[in-house]
Amino acid sequence: MTQQFTDRRGRAVVLEEITDDNWRDVADVAPADGQRRFVAALAARYLLLSQRGGVWTSLGVRAGEAVVGHVMWAHDDEDGTHWIGGMVVDAAEQGTGVGRAALGAVVARLSALPECREIRLSCHPDNASAAALYASFGFRPTGDHEDDETVMALPAV
Ligand SMILES: CC(C)(COP(=O)(O)OP(=O)(O)OC[C@H]1O[C@@H](n2cnc3c(N)ncnc32)[C@H](O)[C@@H]1OP(=O)(O)O)[C@@H](O)C(=O)NCCC(=O)NCCS
């Protein structure tokens, strides 16, 4: 059975492919001003990275009727790990359980892939709220760094 994820307002939180219908709303997803040191100022940057780079796959995060966030994933062909990146919940929607539900949904999606053996992400050491969210899922620091960010990993179950 497909796992369901909801925020604390009771809205169903789902991940959706980027389409002609939703890309504008996903592109407009923006963090709070003070969070721009941790992520891009607009999710549009991540959409372009996914479109141009051929490495990442962007997904929109929908809560009920509204597009409220962005997340992307990738597979590292060298070491076989899967990665989560570009996790942003729109500033107006933060603190209501969307991030927790979206992370649960993307972890479930990647964990369901037969070849998935470890999920990784990176997080700025000052980004305490994101680090707490990741730690609560079981992500632990690997000791590696990506630029100025700490790499965290979740072994596949
Ligand atoms: C990190 C982020 C995705 C979390 O999304 P969210 O919808 O605000 O988070 P939730 O409401 O689901 O809260 C999940 C957990 O995050 C942490 N958290 C969220 N807001 C917090 C705050 N203001 N202070 C401390 N911890 C906080 C808590 O551990 C919380 O746990 P809980 O579910 O037990 O309350 C969101 O804050 C965001 O987009 N931040 C800016 C971009 C960013 O930093 N992305 C991560 C890059 S590594």
PDBQT file of the ligand as one rigid body, heavy atoms in Angstrom, charges set to zero:
ROOT
HETATM    1  C1  LIG A 201      13.965  22.869   6.643  1.00  0.00    +0.000 C 
HETATM    2  C2  LIG A 201      12.545  22.985   6.119  1.00  0.00    +0.000 C 
HETATM    3  C3  LIG A 201      12.451  22.260   4.786  1.00  0.00    +0.000 C 
HETATM    4  C4  LIG A 201      11.596  22.316   7.116  1.00  0.00    +0.000 C 
HETATM    5  O1  LIG A 201      10.275  22.440   6.621  1.00  0.00    +0.000 OA
HETATM    6  P1  LIG A 201       9.054  22.862   7.585  1.00  0.00    +0.000 P 
HETATM    7  O2  LIG A 201       7.805  22.625   6.832  1.00  0.00    +0.000 OA
HETATM    8  O3  LIG A 201       9.292  24.209   8.119  1.00  0.00    +0.000 OA
HETATM    9  O4  LIG A 201       9.257  21.794   8.762  1.00  0.00    +0.000 OA
HETATM   10  P2  LIG A 201       8.159  21.079   9.657  1.00  0.00    +0.000 P 
HETATM   11  O5  LIG A 201       7.118  22.054  10.072  1.00  0.00    +0.000 OA
HETATM   12  O6  LIG A 201       7.719  19.841   8.984  1.00  0.00    +0.000 OA
HETATM   13  O7  LIG A 201       9.044  20.703  10.919  1.00  0.00    +0.000 OA
HETATM   14  C5  LIG A 201       9.899  19.572  10.847  1.00  0.00    +0.000 C 
HETATM   15  C6  LIG A 201      10.993  19.660  11.864  1.00  0.00    +0.000 C 
HETATM   16  O8  LIG A 201      11.893  20.697  11.484  1.00  0.00    +0.000 OA
HETATM   17  C7  LIG A 201      12.415  21.318  12.658  1.00  0.00    +0.000 C 
HETATM   18  N1  LIG A 201      11.982  22.719  12.663  1.00  0.00    +0.000 N 
HETATM   19  C8  LIG A 201      11.106  23.312  11.814  1.00  0.00    +0.000 A 
HETATM   20  N2  LIG A 201      11.022  24.631  12.087  1.00  0.00    +0.000 NA
HETATM   21  C9  LIG A 201      11.849  24.851  13.127  1.00  0.00    +0.000 A 
HETATM   22  C10 LIG A 201      12.226  26.013  13.856  1.00  0.00    +0.000 A 
HETATM   23  N3  LIG A 201      11.703  27.226  13.588  1.00  0.00    +0.000 N 
HETATM   24  N4  LIG A 201      13.139  25.877  14.830  1.00  0.00    +0.000 NA
HETATM   25  C11 LIG A 201      13.675  24.673  15.131  1.00  0.00    +0.000 A 
HETATM   26  N5  LIG A 201      13.349  23.535  14.462  1.00  0.00    +0.000 NA
HETATM   27  C12 LIG A 201      12.459  23.635  13.489  1.00  0.00    +0.000 A 
HETATM   28  C13 LIG A 201      11.860  20.568  13.843  1.00  0.00    +0.000 C 
HETATM   29  O9  LIG A 201      12.748  19.505  14.154  1.00  0.00    +0.000 OA
HETATM   30  C14 LIG A 201      10.568  20.022  13.273  1.00  0.00    +0.000 C 
HETATM   31  O10 LIG A 201      10.217  18.889  13.998  1.00  0.00    +0.000 OA
HETATM   32  P3  LIG A 201       8.677  18.600  14.430  1.00  0.00    +0.000 P 
HETATM   33  O11 LIG A 201       8.029  18.021  13.211  1.00  0.00    +0.000 OA
HETATM   34  O12 LIG A 201       8.832  17.610  15.541  1.00  0.00    +0.000 OA
HETATM   35  O13 LIG A 201       8.074  19.900  14.844  1.00  0.00    +0.000 OA
HETATM   36  C15 LIG A 201      12.105  24.462   5.962  1.00  0.00    +0.000 C 
HETATM   37  O14 LIG A 201      12.268  25.133   7.181  1.00  0.00    +0.000 OA
HETATM   38  C16 LIG A 201      12.838  25.211   4.884  1.00  0.00    +0.000 C 
HETATM   39  O15 LIG A 201      12.448  25.206   3.710  1.00  0.00    +0.000 OA
HETATM   40  N6  LIG A 201      13.938  25.913   5.262  1.00  0.00    +0.000 N 
HETATM   41  C17 LIG A 201      14.688  26.722   4.308  1.00  0.00    +0.000 C 
HETATM   42  C18 LIG A 201      15.431  25.872   3.308  1.00  0.00    +0.000 C 
HETATM   43  C19 LIG A 201      16.364  24.894   3.989  1.00  0.00    +0.000 C 
HETATM   44  O16 LIG A 201      17.102  25.226   4.897  1.00  0.00    +0.000 OA
HETATM   45  N7  LIG A 201      16.332  23.668   3.468  1.00  0.00    +0.000 N 
HETATM   46  C20 LIG A 201      17.193  22.602   3.947  1.00  0.00    +0.000 C 
HETATM   47  C21 LIG A 201      18.491  22.634   3.225  1.00  0.00    +0.000 C 
HETATM   48  S1  LIG A 201      19.611  21.386   3.845  1.00  0.00    +0.000 SA
ENDROOT
TORSDOF 0
